[in-house]
Amino acid sequence: MSWAPKNESDTPPLPPKKGIREWLNRRTGLDDLLRNALDEPIPGGARFAYIFGSGLLFIFISQVITGVFLALYYVPSADHAHTTVAYITKAVTAGAFLRGLHVYGASAMVVVLFLHLSQTFIYGSYKGRRELLWLSGCALFGMVLAMAFTGCLLPWDQRAYFATAVGTNAVSEVPWIGESIKRLMRGGTDMGTLTISRFFVAHVFLIPACIFALVASHIFLFRKAGAAGPVHEDPYHPKQEAEPFYPRQVLMDLSLTALLILGLGLLCFFVPVQLGPAANPADAQYIPRPEWYYLPVFQWLKYWHGSVAIVGVLVIPTLIVLAILALPFLDRGVERRPWKRPGAMGAYLFVVFSLVGLGLRSQYLDRHDPGVAQQLAKQRAEENDYASEPFEPELSSASLAAANVALADPLAAKGKTIFEGRSCNACHGDGGVGTAAAPRLIGIKAKFSPDQLAELFKHPTAKMNAGGMPPIDLPPDDLKALIAYVESLQ
Amino acid sequence: MVEDARWSKSEDTRWSKSGTGAHSDPGLSLESRRSFLGALLAVGGTLVGILMAAPLIRFALFPLLRRTTELKASSVGTLTEFSSLTDPVMRTIQIEQVDGWRKVVSEKAVYVTKDRQGNLCVLTSVCPHLGCTVPWNKEKSEFACPCHGAKYAADGTRVSGPSLRGMDTLETSVQDGQLLVRFQYFRQLVSDKQIIG
């Protein structure tokens, strides 16, 4: 049991240490922790096949750090999400690079996760008292896919909006409760600002918290069970000579990390991540396409419509998920060599080829339908056009309200000049936003009719008088204009 | 327990395949080789860490590297419009304030007038007493605040009333024959001009 304190005789004696290191060690037990982590025995020795787990850990940490930094500028609301992502991508120094790391990091996560899962499956490393390890891994897989799904919406561009619309629509195919789940996910019947809030909270608080807990339990369970070793090793009682995790396995793991850093860095530098035009729910021509790793699912769902939809959307996926979860409980044999497990390998290849096939089929159909191909090309062109435009700050809503009034109603426009000429704005603020001296006038239409306002203007109440509001003596036309303006304030 | 049996194997058989070739070189102990590699990894890791932190730091320090908030100068009109100015004239200027990823466009009334030396200057219409908008009284040839009766001369200097200072001048510049002004707010109820916000 590797976490438990060991007998003195189990560990080679350490040279005596002095100074701050020893002081720190006495108080934290850091050396023991480090030795425990680095001396993890790997039956059969270090191998490149085992590097994917730590690669995933690295990407996860990178996603957390880049995500936290992106949140410095991001605002989760339908009004501002797209502007703030455009600001990050186009204006903020290193913003396009960091956002690229985060976006491409998500793809890299899916790729390395697939490799990690494949290695575990092909090596039969889920065998031998590793059921919980496998289950925590499956849960992590689900969490990563959920992170990809929720993160995709946050930029609130055309691609994000419509991909999520399709994704949440698919959920409504679930009988009885599907519509309710969809509404719960969207925060309403339609996609909107509440959808962003929900996806943001899931993406930034809930799912990462689950991932932290699951990663911790995954590593704990892994250390508890011990490394499974090569395919001809006994999953219960390892017999081969063990090599400690450090140094050779560490170096091999680090080689993948270095490759990931280099690959992601170059990708972000040479293929800057895109941001399309802001989501326009009224765009009836837009053809939604999910991220590449969701293409197989997307294609799969196309085959199931009407009364059989439940089979494709619910029954088959549930059976597949249950089969995957139950794998270490069903497959109890100690045989790990893939060539002696034709059933398992056949199933693996079938799933992989199906996924690749569905993904390729989706791509093929898109390319060979002239209408779709043309529209997708147009969408890409729009994305490129938008990407090349310089960043334009969003006009704040207060500015818009003031500007619109002047344009819309000539009477209200006249009233605005009176409002400012008579210094009403001195106390009530520009556009009637209110100040410390006097209340806001925005929305006053709901409280008072024009006649009531005229009366209040001519004969202010005692409370108004006390606040410094003078009676307004204006020609009837001007009074009408002033009332029209005050009533127009929204 | 099975695991215990595994751990109780002798050191030599458990770690025999340590891969660093320690056993073939009796001059250098395994421990010192491992700690040398550890130091190398620590240095390498630190360097890569610094390299990776660079974009993060640049991203977070963006407000130090570039302007993220900006009050743009607003045009009051062309210089020729004001060449034969006798009385102060009120102009409404559009103020564009960039605030990170948003901008606020608002309108403010200012007065174009002449100072004592006869040079063009721009006064804010906000009374330095309590912030009311001060109108120009053409008949009496003075600024008279409707709220508390503060009075100012045509160049903005204080004449009488509760205000502790004259009307505030705004920073102006000329570009391509346009008179530009930077609108600012000043603290009320103090005798000197203090910029706020």
Interface residues (C-beta under 8 A of the other chain):
Chain A: M1 S2 K6 D10 P12 L14 P15 P41 G45 A46 I65 T66 F69 L72 Y73 H80 T83 T84 A86 Y87 A91 V92 T93 A94 G95 F97 L98 L101 G226 Y236 H237 P238 E241 A242 E243 P244 Y246 P247 R248 V250 L254 A258 I261 F391 P393 E394 L395 S396 A398 S399 A402 A403 E420 G421 R422 S423 N425 A426 C427 D430 G431 T435 A437 G468
Chain B: M1 V2 E3 D4 R6 W7 S8 E11 T13 R14 W15 S16 K17 S18 G19 T20 E31 R34 L37 G38 L41 V48 M52 A54 P55 L56 R58 F59 A60 L61 F62 L65 R66 T92 V98 D99 G100 W101 R102 K103 V104 V105 S106 E107 K108 A109 V126 C127 L130 G131 C132 T133 V134 P135 P146 C147
